[in-house]
Amino acid sequence: MVVEEKLEVPTRDGAAEAYVYRPDASGGPWPGAIMYTDIAGIRPAYHRIAQKLSEQGFVVLFPNIFYRVSRLPVFDFTPRMGDERTMKRLGELRSGLNAEQMLSDGASYTDFLFAQKGVMPGKAGVVGYCFTGSMAMRTAAARPERIGAAVSFHGGGLATDQPESPHLLLPRIEARLYFGHAIEDRSMPAEAIVKLEAALKAWGRRFESETYEGARHGWTHSDSPVYNEAQAERAFAKLTALFKEML
């Protein structure tokens, strides 16, 4: 039975509320994993993914990445995309997590994970969804000696023309990388995928990049209006298989 514990992670800029899931109360050690939510933050749909990942034999750290802006829950109302109140709140959340902060926090979360009981020494994995696909990459760059696998599902802005584009961090990354893209994704259009894959080939380490047929941005979590159960299960199987191989 998975055991849940709520903790606070010390960071350079404060303390982040976080959940830690362990496969059971005793035994281990198990490999560690960090899981980042999409822009809407920690909520039941993502708790279920974290718990399910822990059931596969991982200690999962599940932090409130928006701790600079808000304690949990980060939404005290039901968000509706396009709604003025929702869009204002999303802007507030985005403003509290820039590229440099992702790097710093990623290092803090990694260090905290390895200090937890039952976590196997060596390498951990990290997975991000939506805009935290880039945070998974930044975490791998911040702690290359500690992150063995980094995964992004329907990640946005992974290869842009901006100086802080995540793909520019590839020379700092030693982890095996996996990217599961959505179709018709405005945050990661086809030309951006081509740009990312060219950078990955030049990087020269192990990676995989694929687009999930019929899966739109946000397909992995059950509270999404475009949730695709079959492709979500496929993505989860890919995630667990990669973590088991690399960690």
PARO-910443 format. One line per field, with one value per residue: residue number from 1; residue in three letters; z, x, y of N, C-alpha, C in turn. Coordinates in pm, whole numbers, plus 32768, in hexadecimal, padded with zeros to 4 digits. Layout:
! PARO-910443
pos: c(NUM	...)
code: c(Ala	...)
n.zz: c(Z	...)
n.xx: c(X	...)
n.yy: c(Y	...)
ca.zz: c(Z	...)
ca.xx: c(X	...)
ca.yy: c(Y	...)
c.zz: c(Z	...)
c.xx: c(X	...)
c.yy: c(Y	...)
! end
This chain:
! PARO-910443
pos: c(1	2	3	4	5	6	7	8	9	10	11	12	13	14	15	16	17	18	19	20	21	22	23	24	25	26	27	28	29	30	31	32	33	34	35	36	37	38	39	40	41	42	43	44	45	46	47	48	49	50	51	52	53	54	55	56	57	58	59	60	61	62	63	64	65	66	67	68	69	70	71	72	73	74	75	76	77	78	79	80	81	82	83	84	85	86	87	88	89	90	91	92	93	94	95	96	97	98	99	100	101	102	103	104	105	106	107	108	109	110	111	112	113	114	115	116	117	118	119	120	121	122	123	124	125	126	127	128	129	130	131	132	133	134	135	136	137	138	139	140	141	142	143	144	145	146	147	148	149	150	151	152	153	154	155	156	157	158	159	160	161	162	163	164	165	166	167	168	169	170	171	172	173	174	175	176	177	178	179	180	181	182	183	184	185	186	187	188	189	190	191	192	193	194	195	196	197	198	199	200	201	202	203	204	205	206	207	208	209	210	211	212	213	214	215	216	217	218	219	220	221	222	223	224	225	226	227	228	229	230	231	232	233	234	235	236	237	238	239	240	241	242	243	244	245	246	247)
code: c(Met	Val	Val	Glu	Glu	Lys	Leu	Glu	Val	Pro	Thr	Arg	Asp	Gly	Ala	Ala	Glu	Ala	Tyr	Val	Tyr	Arg	Pro	Asp	Ala	Ser	Gly	Gly	Pro	Trp	Pro	Gly	Ala	Ile	Met	Tyr	Thr	Asp	Ile	Ala	Gly	Ile	Arg	Pro	Ala	Tyr	His	Arg	Ile	Ala	Gln	Lys	Leu	Ser	Glu	Gln	Gly	Phe	Val	Val	Leu	Phe	Pro	Asn	Ile	Phe	Tyr	Arg	Val	Ser	Arg	Leu	Pro	Val	Phe	Asp	Phe	Thr	Pro	Arg	Met	Gly	Asp	Glu	Arg	Thr	Met	Lys	Arg	Leu	Gly	Glu	Leu	Arg	Ser	Gly	Leu	Asn	Ala	Glu	Gln	Met	Leu	Ser	Asp	Gly	Ala	Ser	Tyr	Thr	Asp	Phe	Leu	Phe	Ala	Gln	Lys	Gly	Val	Met	Pro	Gly	Lys	Ala	Gly	Val	Val	Gly	Tyr	Cys	Phe	Thr	Gly	Ser	Met	Ala	Met	Arg	Thr	Ala	Ala	Ala	Arg	Pro	Glu	Arg	Ile	Gly	Ala	Ala	Val	Ser	Phe	His	Gly	Gly	Gly	Leu	Ala	Thr	Asp	Gln	Pro	Glu	Ser	Pro	His	Leu	Leu	Leu	Pro	Arg	Ile	Glu	Ala	Arg	Leu	Tyr	Phe	Gly	His	Ala	Ile	Glu	Asp	Arg	Ser	Met	Pro	Ala	Glu	Ala	Ile	Val	Lys	Leu	Glu	Ala	Ala	Leu	Lys	Ala	Trp	Gly	Arg	Arg	Phe	Glu	Ser	Glu	Thr	Tyr	Glu	Gly	Ala	Arg	His	Gly	Trp	Thr	His	Ser	Asp	Ser	Pro	Val	Tyr	Asn	Glu	Ala	Gln	Ala	Glu	Arg	Ala	Phe	Ala	Lys	Leu	Thr	Ala	Leu	Phe	Lys	Glu	Met	Leu)
n.zz: c(8000	7FAA	8054	80C9	8109	8186	8158	817C	8097	80AF	8004	7F3D	7F39	7FF9	8085	7FFE	7FF3	7FED	7F7C	7FD4	7F50	7FA4	7F57	802B	8194	81FA	81AE	806B	7FF0	7EF9	7DA5	7D62	7CFE	7C68	7C3F	7B7B	7B62	7A70	7A06	7AA9	7BA1	7CD7	7D08	7D1C	7C2F	7BE8	7CD5	7CC7	7BF2	7C5F	7D3B	7CB6	7C2B	7D00	7D59	7CA2	7D03	7D5C	7E18	7E2A	7DFE	7E16	7DD6	7E33	7D42	7D2A	7E10	7E51	7E14	7E77	7F7B	7F97	7F45	7DF8	7D5B	7DC9	7D60	7C55	7B3C	79F7	78B1	77F8	7884	792E	7A3D	7A69	79AD	7A0D	7B00	7AA3	7A29	7B0B	7B88	7AC9	7AD3	7BB4	7B8A	7AE4	79E5	7A5E	7B68	7B53	7B24	7C16	7CD3	7C75	7CB4	7DCC	7E03	7DA8	7E52	7F46	7F1F	7F15	8018	80A3	8162	8102	7FF8	7EE3	7EB1	7DA7	7C72	7C1D	7B93	7ACB	7A7A	79AF	795E	785D	787A	792D	78BB	785B	7951	79B2	7906	7956	7A5D	7A37	79C5	7A97	7B5D	7AE9	7B32	7BCF	7B5A	7A9B	79D9	7918	78D3	77F9	77C9	76E1	76DB	76D8	761F	7603	7551	74E4	745B	7521	7615	7700	76BD	76F6	7660	7635	7710	76F4	76DA	77E4	784E	78B6	78C6	784B	7759	771D	764C	7630	754E	750C	7419	732E	73D5	7459	7507	74D3	73AF	726B	71E7	72BD	733A	7277	7289	7391	737E	72CB	7366	7431	73A7	7362	745E	74B0	756D	760D	75A9	7576	74A8	7468	73CD	7449	73C1	7377	746B	752C	75B2	7706	7728	77E2	78EC	79C2	79F6	7924	780D	771C	7754	770B	7732	76D9	7660	7735	77E6	774E	774E	785F	7885	77E8	7879	7973	791F	78B5	7997	7A3B	79AB	79A9	7AA9)
n.xx: c(8054	8039	80DB	8095	8129	812E	8204	82F8	83C8	8502	8576	863A	859F	84DB	83E5	835F	8229	81F3	81AC	8208	8218	8229	8270	822B	8218	82FF	8431	84D1	8613	8580	8585	8589	849F	843A	8319	8274	8161	806B	800D	7F31	7F64	7F8B	7E99	7D78	7D83	7E91	7F02	7EAC	7F46	8048	8035	8003	80F2	81A1	8145	81BA	82B3	8352	83DA	8331	834E	8283	8258	81D1	81F1	81BD	81F3	8259	8193	80A1	800E	7F8C	7E33	7E90	7DCE	7CA0	7BAE	7AE9	7BA8	7B7D	7BD2	7C14	7B61	7B4B	7B99	7C23	7CF6	7D7F	7DDD	7E84	7F4A	7FBA	8028	80E5	8195	8224	82E8	83F2	84EF	85F0	85A9	8530	8612	86A0	85E2	85BE	86B5	86A6	85C6	8624	8700	8678	85D3	868E	86DE	8616	857F	859F	85E0	8692	87F0	88A6	881E	8705	85B8	84FD	83CD	8303	81DE	812C	8180	8247	82E0	83C1	842E	8478	854E	85F8	8629	86BC	879B	87F5	8843	88FC	8990	88E9	87F0	8763	86A6	85C8	8489	838E	823E	8153	81E0	8228	82C6	83CE	849B	84FC	8532	8596	8685	8680	8622	85CA	864D	874B	87D7	882E	8944	8990	890B	88F9	8849	876D	867C	851F	8412	82C2	81E7	80C8	7FBD	7F86	7FD3	7FE4	80A0	817C	81C1	81D9	82C4	8361	838C	842A	850B	855B	8598	866C	872C	8746	87B3	88A9	890F	8945	891E	8850	8700	859D	8496	834C	8209	80C5	7FC4	7E8D	7E7F	7E50	7ECC	7EF7	7E94	7ED4	7E73	7D60	7C99	7C91	7BF6	7C3B	7C90	7D23	7CF8	7D6C	7E5D	7ECA	7EFD	7FB8	8086	80C3	8120	8204	8299	82C3	834E	8438	84A5	84CF	8590	8667	86A0)
n.yy: c(7F88	80DC	81E3	8324	845E	85A7	86B5	87C1	8860	88EA	8A07	8AED	8BD2	8BBD	8AE1	89BF	8924	87C6	8679	8530	83F3	82A2	8149	8099	808F	8025	7F77	7F83	7FFC	80E0	815A	82BC	83BE	84EF	85AF	8696	8777	87EF	8940	8971	890C	8848	874F	866D	85C3	85BD	8564	845C	83F9	8410	8362	8274	8257	8232	813B	8098	8072	814C	825E	8380	84D5	85EB	871D	8863	8933	8A3C	8ACB	8BC7	8C77	8C13	8B4D	89FE	89B8	8A20	8A87	8B04	8AEC	8A5C	8A37	8AC3	8AB8	8BD8	8C71	8DA7	8DC7	8CD9	8CED	8DC9	8D63	8C94	8D2C	8DA5	8CC5	8C6B	8D41	8D14	8C58	8C46	8C06	8BF9	8BD1	8AD6	8A36	8A58	89FE	88F8	8885	8895	87F0	86FB	86CA	86BE	85DF	850A	850A	8493	838A	8238	8263	8200	8218	82B9	82E6	83B6	83E5	84D2	8571	8640	86FC	87A5	88F6	88B6	87F6	8870	88B0	87B9	8783	8852	880C	8722	8797	8833	877F	86B2	85D1	8544	8515	8422	83EF	84AF	8528	85A3	85F5	8662	8755	88B4	89C1	895F	897A	8A98	8BE7	8C81	8CFB	8C68	8B6F	8A1C	8950	89A7	8962	8861	880D	87FE	872B	85DA	850E	840A	845C	8493	84EA	851F	858A	865D	8669	8771	8847	897C	89E0	894B	892F	8886	88DF	892B	8838	87BD	8864	882F	871B	871E	879F	86E3	8608	8674	8690	858A	84BF	83BE	83BC	83E2	8448	8481	849F	8488	83DB	8469	84E7	85FE	8738	8713	8615	854E	8557	8510	85CF	8677	871B	86A9	85AF	8479	833E	8249	829C	8321	824E	81C8	8287	828B	8187	8194	824F	81C9	80E6	8153	81D3	80F3	806F	8123	8181)
ca.zz: c(8000	7FA2	80C9	80A6	8172	815B	818E	813F	805D	80B5	7F87	7F48	7F44	8059	809B	7FA6	801F	7F94	7FA7	7FB4	7F4A	7FAD	7F3B	80A9	8208	821D	813A	8018	7FB3	7E74	7D5A	7D78	7C8B	7C7F	7BE2	7B75	7B26	7A0C	7A39	7B0B	7C24	7D1B	7D13	7D21	7BB8	7BEE	7D46	7C9A	7BA3	7CBB	7D87	7C59	7C11	7D77	7D5A	7C4A	7D49	7D63	7E76	7DD3	7E37	7DC9	7E17	7E05	7CFB	7D30	7E9C	7E5F	7DFD	7EBD	7FB9	7F5A	7EB3	7DB1	7D2E	7E29	7D0F	7BE4	7ACA	7973	7851	77B1	78E6	7957	7AC1	7A59	7965	7A68	7B60	7A5C	7A1A	7B8D	7BA1	7A6E	7AFC	7C27	7B6A	7A68	79BE	7AC3	7BDF	7B38	7B39	7CA5	7D17	7C4D	7D05	7E56	7E09	7D98	7ECE	7FAD	7F03	7F3A	80AA	80DF	8186	80A0	7F6F	7EB7	7E7D	7D18	7C17	7C27	7B1A	7AD7	7A10	79AE	7904	782C	7880	7980	786B	785D	79D7	79B9	78C6	79A8	7AD1	7A08	79B0	7B18	7BA7	7A86	7B70	7C1F	7B0B	7A36	7970	791D	7879	77E2	7780	76A6	7709	7682	761F	761D	74F3	74B2	7435	7594	7651	776E	768A	7737	760D	763C	7785	76D7	76F9	7874	7876	78A2	78D2	77D6	774A	76D2	7632	75F5	7520	74E5	7390	731D	7454	7440	755C	749B	7326	7222	71CB	733B	734D	721C	72C4	7406	7356	7291	73D7	7477	7356	7371	74E9	749F	75D3	75F3	75B6	7520	7495	7415	73D9	7469	7360	73AC	74F4	752D	7626	7783	771E	7844	7971	79B5	7A02	78AC	77AB	76AB	778A	76B2	778F	769C	764E	77BC	7818	7702	7782	78E5	7873	77B6	78E9	79D5	78E2	78AB	7A1E	7A6C	7961	79BA	7B33)
ca.xx: c(8000	8086	80D5	809F	8158	8138	827C	831E	844D	8548	85B2	867D	853E	8471	83C7	82F5	81DB	8208	8184	8262	81D4	8282	8226	81F1	8253	837E	8472	8523	85F8	8546	85B3	853B	846B	83FA	82AC	8242	80DC	8056	7FFA	7EC4	7F97	7F69	7E0A	7D64	7DAC	7F22	7F1C	7E98	7FBA	80B9	801E	8012	8180	81DD	811E	8216	8331	83A2	83BB	830D	8343	8219	825A	8185	8254	8195	81F6	8276	8116	802C	8006	7F26	7E35	7EB0	7D4A	7C33	7B35	7AFB	7BDB	7B40	7C28	7BD2	7B1B	7BA3	7BD2	7C84	7D6B	7DC9	7E24	7EF0	7FB5	7FFC	8078	8157	81F3	826F	8340	8439	8550	865A	856C	8521	8694	86BD	8585	85DB	8726	8676	856E	8678	874C	8619	85A9	86F5	86EC	85A4	8591	8572	8605	870C	8856	88C2	87D8	8674	8574	84A8	836A	82B4	816B	810E	81F4	82B2	833C	843D	8466	84BC	85CF	864C	8654	8728	8811	8823	8882	8916	89C9	8880	8779	8781	8640	856F	8419	832E	81C4	8117	822F	8225	8337	844A	8502	84D1	85A0	85B9	8705	866C	85E0	85FE	86A4	87D4	8817	8852	89D0	89A0	88B8	8930	87DB	8723	8609	84AA	83AF	8244	81A6	803B	7FA2	7F4C	7FEF	8017	8114	81EB	8198	822D	8348	83AD	83B6	849B	857C	8586	85D4	86EF	8786	875C	8810	892D	8937	898A	8901	87D9	8681	852E	8434	82DF	8187	805D	7F58	7E09	7E8B	7E61	7F11	7EB1	7E51	7F01	7E34	7CD3	7C3D	7C9D	7B8B	7C6D	7CCC	7D21	7D1D	7DC7	7EE0	7EFF	7F35	8033	80EC	80EC	8171	8286	82DB	82F1	83B2	84B3	84DB	8501	860A	86D6	86B9)
ca.yy: c(8000	8157	823A	83B2	84B8	8632	86F2	883F	8859	896A	8A37	8B6F	8C3E	8BA0	8A54	898D	88B0	8754	85F4	84C2	8372	822E	80CE	806A	80D2	7FE7	7F3B	7FD8	807E	80E9	81CE	8335	8406	8571	85C4	8720	8784	8857	89C7	8978	88E6	87CA	8735	85DD	8579	85A9	850A	83D2	83D2	8400	82E8	8204	8249	81F6	80AE	8051	805B	81C5	82C8	83F0	855B	862E	87A0	88D8	8983	8AC9	8AF4	8C56	8CC1	8BE0	8ACB	89A9	89A5	8A9C	8AB7	8AF0	8AE4	8A02	8A84	8AAF	8AFA	8C46	8CC2	8E15	8DAB	8C6D	8D1C	8E20	8D0D	8C50	8D8F	8DB3	8C4D	8C6D	8DA9	8CE4	8BE7	8C61	8BA0	8BEE	8B96	8A48	89F7	8A59	89A4	886F	8857	8882	877B	8684	86B6	8696	8556	84A9	850B	8450	82FD	81D7	8286	81BE	8272	82AA	8340	83C6	8410	8548	857B	86BA	8700	882C	8950	887F	87A7	88BC	88A9	8738	8795	88AA	87BD	86CB	87EB	8866	8711	8649	855A	8505	84F7	83BD	83F0	8523	850D	8610	85D6	86DC	87C8	8929	8A1B	8915	89A8	8B1B	8C41	8CD2	8CD4	8C09	8AF7	89A3	88FC	89DB	8924	87D6	87EA	87E8	86BA	8553	84AF	83DE	84B4	8465	8552	84F4	8605	865F	8697	87F7	8889	8A03	89F9	88FE	890E	8827	8917	8929	87AD	87AA	88AC	87E3	869C	873D	87BB	8664	85B8	86B2	8675	850B	845B	836E	8402	83BA	84B3	844F	84E0	8426	83E6	848A	851B	868F	876F	86F5	8594	84EB	855E	84E9	863F	86CA	8707	865B	8534	8407	82D4	81E8	82D8	833E	81D0	81B0	82E3	825E	810D	81C0	828F	8167	808F	819E	81E4	8072	804D	8181	81AB)
c.zz: c(8000	801E	809C	811F	813A	81A5	8154	8112	806A	802F	7FA1	7F68	7FA7	806E	8045	7FE9	7FBB	7FD2	7F7F	7FBA	7F4B	7F94	7FB7	811A	822E	819E	80EC	8023	7F26	7E29	7D6E	7CF5	7CBA	7C15	7BED	7B2F	7AAF	7A52	7AA4	7B94	7C5A	7D2F	7D07	7CA8	7BB9	7C68	7D19	7C47	7BFD	7D0B	7D2F	7C38	7C88	7D81	7D02	7C87	7D51	7DDB	7E24	7E24	7DDB	7E04	7DDE	7DC5	7D01	7DBD	7EB0	7E59	7E5B	7F06	7F76	7F96	7E6C	7D6E	7D9C	7DE4	7C9A	7B6B	7A49	790E	7801	780D	791E	79DE	7AB9	7A18	79BB	7ACA	7B1D	7A47	7A9A	7BA9	7B48	7A9D	7B6F	7C0A	7AE3	7A51	7A28	7B43	7BCD	7B4F	7BCF	7CF1	7CF4	7C9C	7D95	7E62	7DFF	7E18	7F3E	7F9A	7F33	7FD0	80F0	80FB	8116	8011	7F4F	7E89	7DE9	7CC7	7C33	7B9E	7B35	7A60	7A20	7945	78DC	783C	78DA	7938	7867	78E6	79ED	7979	791C	7A25	7AAB	79F1	7A34	7B69	7B47	7AC1	7BBC	7BCD	7A98	79C3	7984	78AF	7871	7796	775E	76DB	76A5	768B	7635	75C1	74B1	7487	74AA	75D5	76C3	7740	76C8	76E2	760F	76B4	776A	76F5	778D	78A3	7854	78A3	7849	77D0	76F8	76C7	75EE	75D1	7502	7453	7395	739D	7439	7495	752C	740F	72E0	7208	7248	7359	72F4	7254	733C	73DD	7314	72FF	7422	742A	7361	73FB	74F3	750A	75B3	760A	755D	751D	7438	7430	73E8	740F	73A5	7436	74F0	75B1	76A5	7787	7791	78C7	7965	79C2	798B	784E	7731	76DB	7728	7701	7754	768E	76D4	77F8	77CF	7734	780A	78DC	7841	7827	794A	799C	78DA	7934	7A53	7A28	798D	7A4C	7B8B)
c.xx: c(8058	806E	80EB	80CC	815F	81AC	828D	83AF	8490	8588	85F8	861C	84CE	8461	8350	82AD	81F0	81CD	81F2	8210	823D	8231	81E9	823F	82DB	83BE	84C1	85B5	85BE	8584	8554	850D	842C	838F	8279	81BA	80DE	8038	7F8E	7EEA	7F66	7ED1	7DF4	7D96	7E42	7F4B	7F10	7F0F	8032	80AD	8035	80A5	81C6	81BC	817A	82A1	838D	8377	83A8	8301	82EB	8208	81F6	81E7	8236	819B	8216	81F8	80A8	804A	7F96	7E9D	7E52	7E34	7CE5	7BAC	7B51	7B2C	7B93	7B91	7BDA	7B86	7B7C	7BE5	7C3D	7D04	7DBF	7E1B	7E97	7F66	8001	8058	80F4	81C1	824C	82CD	8382	84A5	85BC	8625	8554	85A3	86B3	8663	859F	864D	86F9	8620	85BF	86C4	86F0	85EE	8611	870F	867B	85BF	855B	8597	868D	8773	886E	8879	8742	863C	8522	8449	831B	8249	8150	818B	8262	8302	83C4	847E	84AC	8546	862D	867D	86C7	87A9	884C	886C	88A2	894B	895F	8807	879D	871F	85E6	8508	83BF	82B7	817B	815B	822B	82A5	83BD	84BD	84CF	854B	85CD	863A	86F8	8626	861D	8660	8735	8820	8847	88E5	89E9	895A	88FC	88C2	87AD	86A1	859B	8446	8336	81F3	8112	802F	7F6A	7F5B	802C	8092	8190	81C4	81FF	82B9	839F	83DE	842E	8519	85B5	85CF	865B	8756	87A7	87BF	889D	8966	897D	8973	887C	875A	861A	84CB	83C8	825F	811B	7FE3	7ED2	7E09	7EA8	7E9F	7EBD	7E72	7E6D	7EB6	7D9C	7C70	7C45	7C28	7BB7	7CB1	7CB7	7D54	7D82	7E53	7F1F	7F3E	7FB5	80A5	811E	8142	81FD	82D8	8315	835C	8439	84F5	8515	8582	8681	86FA	86E6)
c.yy: c(807D	81AD	82CA	8402	8545	8675	877E	8835	88E1	898C	8ABB	8BDF	8C24	8B0B	8A2C	8919	883E	86D7	8592	8442	8303	81AF	808E	80A9	809A	7FB1	7FA1	7FAD	8071	815F	8244	8374	848A	8583	8652	8723	87E4	88DB	89D0	8940	8860	87C1	869E	858F	855D	8559	8479	83A1	83B8	837E	826C	81EC	820A	8161	8059	803F	80D3	821A	8346	8470	85AE	86BA	8804	8938	8A18	8B02	8B88	8CAB	8C95	8B5D	8A7D	89C2	8A29	8AD7	8A9C	8AF8	8A87	8A50	8A5F	8AFE	8B62	8CA3	8D2C	8DF9	8D40	8C9F	8D79	8DCC	8CC4	8CAE	8DA3	8D3C	8C4B	8CD1	8D7D	8C72	8BFF	8BF7	8B8C	8BAF	8B00	89FC	89EA	89F9	8912	8834	883B	8806	86FB	8665	8684	8606	84F2	84A6	84C0	83BD	82A4	81F5	8249	8225	8258	8312	8341	83EC	848C	854B	85FC	86B4	8791	8882	891B	8812	87EC	88B8	8823	8741	87EA	8862	8760	871A	881B	87FC	869D	85C8	850A	84D9	849A	83B8	8469	8515	8587	85D9	8657	875A	8839	8979	89D8	893F	8A28	8B6B	8C98	8CA1	8C71	8B89	8A79	8954	892B	89A1	8895	87B6	87CF	8769	8635	84E8	847D	842D	8473	84D6	8514	856E	85F0	8688	8725	884B	8913	8A22	89AC	88D0	88B7	885E	891B	889C	878E	87EB	8860	8764	86B1	8756	873B	860B	85F0	8699	85ED	84A2	8415	83BF	83BF	842D	8480	849C	8475	843D	8402	84C8	85B0	86BD	875A	866B	8535	84EA	8558	855B	869E	86B2	86B7	85D9	84C1	838F	8273	8221	8301	82C1	81AD	8208	82B5	81E2	8132	81FD	8227	810B	80D5	81B0	8161	8049	80A3	819F	8137)
! end
